[in-house]
Amino acid sequence: MAYRYAVTRESYADLSGGVLHSAPGFPAFPARLASEMFQRALAHTSTRAARVWDPCCGSAHLLATVTLLHPDRIAGVLGTDVDPAALELAGKNIGLLSGAALTARAEELQTRAARLGKPAYLDAADAARRLGRRLAAGGALSDRGVAQADVFDPAQLQGALDGRRPDVVITDVPYGEQTPWRGPEAARGLDGMLDSLEEVLDAGTVIAVAARGRKVPLSGGRRPLESFRIGTRAVVLCRVAG
């Protein structure tokens, strides 16, 4: 399946370098695919700027990437995860989603380049400045946060939402290679996640799920809005029933 939205020739190098925080066991998400997923999901809503939630956010690389690529189409972001180590990274990456934070990150990387004599940090500092300018052009993002919640526990999810009403849920689900499902209900997998999300989301909310493999299977009478596969990842979009 060809890309439908992320078709412009664009370099995603600024998002693949050292600007966003990372750690072993927390894989990055392909930037172009992130853009495609988000734009397809947004097209199924009636809003121009969406409130976006990733309930399996890990390091929040996916969520931060989407925001940095489409700052004018994002009204707010929330990342939740059950893993405290993931949330520590996610907090740093969501914390970068302001012009001031990216300026500070650029200065930090420039200082590191001078101290260690590594030009790669200078390249990352330049990337942080470019991302900061791009983010500023989209306007200030006042509603951004992370919270701990087990994706299989609707009560925890409701508490993490804290009154927020997402328009779009976008997530790359664990698939066991580097990031397994966690929590006491981990065996419920994708179906358990969707069951929980449907308990806390408004009818009509669009959910976009990526996973490794040929397809992302839906059960329980759920019908896909659309599905596609690019590279090793499959994506399915569905809507919370009324």
WOMO-V5013 format. One record per residue. N is the residue number from 1. PSI is psi in whole degrees, -180 to 180 (* if undefined). Layout:
n=N psi=PSI
n=N psi=PSI
This chain:
n=1 psi=127
n=2 psi=159
n=3 psi=142
n=4 psi=-35
n=5 psi=-44
n=6 psi=63
n=7 psi=-15
n=8 psi=143
n=9 psi=112
n=10 psi=138
n=11 psi=132
n=12 psi=18
n=13 psi=-34
n=14 psi=-24
n=15 psi=-5
n=16 psi=1
n=17 psi=-142
n=18 psi=19
n=19 psi=-54
n=20 psi=147
n=21 psi=144
n=22 psi=170
n=23 psi=156
n=24 psi=139
n=25 psi=-2
n=26 psi=85
n=27 psi=148
n=28 psi=162
n=29 psi=138
n=30 psi=125
n=31 psi=-42
n=32 psi=-40
n=33 psi=-39
n=34 psi=-45
n=35 psi=-45
n=36 psi=-46
n=37 psi=-49
n=38 psi=-45
n=39 psi=-37
n=40 psi=-43
n=41 psi=-45
n=42 psi=-35
n=43 psi=-20
n=44 psi=5
n=45 psi=174
n=46 psi=11
n=47 psi=153
n=48 psi=-34
n=49 psi=119
n=50 psi=149
n=51 psi=121
n=52 psi=137
n=53 psi=134
n=54 psi=108
n=55 psi=-7
n=56 psi=58
n=57 psi=-21
n=58 psi=-125
n=59 psi=-2
n=60 psi=23
n=61 psi=-45
n=62 psi=-48
n=63 psi=-44
n=64 psi=-39
n=65 psi=-47
n=66 psi=-42
n=67 psi=-42
n=68 psi=-29
n=69 psi=-31
n=70 psi=56
n=71 psi=-27
n=72 psi=-8
n=73 psi=8
n=74 psi=124
n=75 psi=-20
n=76 psi=154
n=77 psi=144
n=78 psi=131
n=79 psi=132
n=80 psi=152
n=81 psi=158
n=82 psi=-17
n=83 psi=117
n=84 psi=-35
n=85 psi=-40
n=86 psi=-43
n=87 psi=-29
n=88 psi=-45
n=89 psi=-43
n=90 psi=-40
n=91 psi=-38
n=92 psi=-42
n=93 psi=-40
n=94 psi=-33
n=95 psi=-19
n=96 psi=-6
n=97 psi=53
n=98 psi=154
n=99 psi=-43
n=100 psi=-40
n=101 psi=-38
n=102 psi=-33
n=103 psi=-44
n=104 psi=-38
n=105 psi=-40
n=106 psi=-43
n=107 psi=-40
n=108 psi=-45
n=109 psi=-36
n=110 psi=-41
n=111 psi=-41
n=112 psi=-38
n=113 psi=-43
n=114 psi=-39
n=115 psi=-40
n=116 psi=-11
n=117 psi=36
n=118 psi=110
n=119 psi=-24
n=120 psi=-33
n=121 psi=-32
n=122 psi=-40
n=123 psi=-42
n=124 psi=-37
n=125 psi=-43
n=126 psi=-40
n=127 psi=-41
n=128 psi=-40
n=129 psi=-42
n=130 psi=-42
n=131 psi=-36
n=132 psi=-42
n=133 psi=-39
n=134 psi=-43
n=135 psi=-43
n=136 psi=-33
n=137 psi=-22
n=138 psi=-5
n=139 psi=164
n=140 psi=140
n=141 psi=99
n=142 psi=-29
n=143 psi=98
n=144 psi=141
n=145 psi=172
n=146 psi=153
n=147 psi=153
n=148 psi=132
n=149 psi=139
n=150 psi=123
n=151 psi=-13
n=152 psi=4
n=153 psi=100
n=154 psi=-34
n=155 psi=-43
n=156 psi=-40
n=157 psi=-43
n=158 psi=-41
n=159 psi=-39
n=160 psi=-36
n=161 psi=-36
n=162 psi=47
n=163 psi=-12
n=164 psi=149
n=165 psi=88
n=166 psi=147
n=167 psi=-33
n=168 psi=134
n=169 psi=129
n=170 psi=128
n=171 psi=151
n=172 psi=106
n=173 psi=152
n=174 psi=144
n=175 psi=17
n=176 psi=-11
n=177 psi=-53
n=178 psi=-27
n=179 psi=97
n=180 psi=162
n=181 psi=146
n=182 psi=165
n=183 psi=165
n=184 psi=-20
n=185 psi=24
n=186 psi=-29
n=187 psi=-16
n=188 psi=-21
n=189 psi=-144
n=190 psi=-45
n=191 psi=-42
n=192 psi=-40
n=193 psi=-48
n=194 psi=-38
n=195 psi=-46
n=196 psi=-44
n=197 psi=-41
n=198 psi=-22
n=199 psi=-22
n=200 psi=-11
n=201 psi=153
n=202 psi=150
n=203 psi=138
n=204 psi=-14
n=205 psi=137
n=206 psi=132
n=207 psi=125
n=208 psi=121
n=209 psi=129
n=210 psi=147
n=211 psi=156
n=212 psi=142
n=213 psi=-175
n=214 psi=-30
n=215 psi=162
n=216 psi=110
n=217 psi=139
n=218 psi=144
n=219 psi=-173
n=220 psi=28
n=221 psi=4
n=222 psi=138
n=223 psi=133
n=224 psi=141
n=225 psi=-39
n=226 psi=164
n=227 psi=154
n=228 psi=167
n=229 psi=131
n=230 psi=122
n=231 psi=-131
n=232 psi=-1
n=233 psi=139
n=234 psi=151
n=235 psi=138
n=236 psi=142
n=237 psi=134
n=238 psi=171
n=239 psi=141
n=240 psi=127
n=241 psi=152
n=242 psi=*
